[in-house]
């Protein structure tokens, strides 16, 4: 699917998409390959131009890559990855731009950035088509207590990570990259630093008694709550999804549990909309309103999350 001019394939495309930070992507792309020096795959970093950067984002069509200035190019690119997997391709392009920019600063290459958008790829790829917004498949909130009861019987860190994610309505990356230093179990607060949040702002998560009890059951002193094969890296971002598959839970995504929580808030509580949105770490109100808002409604959110945890655990395997 991905042009071989870069010596890369779909594995690299997917890997770049799933990195939660640029460290792993840099290690992947700034690889020391034989005697070629820092490279993407088997292409020397100094040889990377617009066509090679473009080849990661389009189908394997050498004629298109060789004729990016021809009038029909834009029409033919419409059938390619840039539009088929628009959100993923946009994310990957941005990461390539940052990596090549870092390579320039480190003296590994020179000249303009071939993956830059403004004044560069914007004239070749064009804007993404706007389509119907696709929501992550979610479990009905009424089925979550029964699922959680079954999840409690599962061994392994992936099960505990998913348990934390459901109780706190957090994102996958926020849970998997959680460090013990972020938790104050006495005050029952999990403080996620700004650099790990989608909105780029520190987020305090109130921990319910059920969550604290689960965290206290995790033995050992590690950097990450949920380490992977070594303490220096967290679990794979596919760990929880694979757990769902092993439990034979179909048509549900890990991220979808945030939607389950939000549906429950809207249908089973009278909590104000802004509190429910703040619990999901969504930005609420206009830019002016956010500028004047000083607090994060921690106490109100704590009451909401306690109601959620009670709902999840008090009804066991029953459903509405």
Helices and strands as residue ranges (DSSP letters): G 4-6, H 10-18, H 22-29, E 31-32, E 38-40, E 43-44, G 45-47, H 50-55, H 62-66, H 73-77, H 81-84, H 86-105, I 117-121, H 122-125, H 141-152, H 157-168, H 172-176, G 180-182, E 183-184, E 189-192, G 194-196, E 203-206, H 209-216, H 239-246, H 256-268, H 273-279, H 287-292, H 298-314
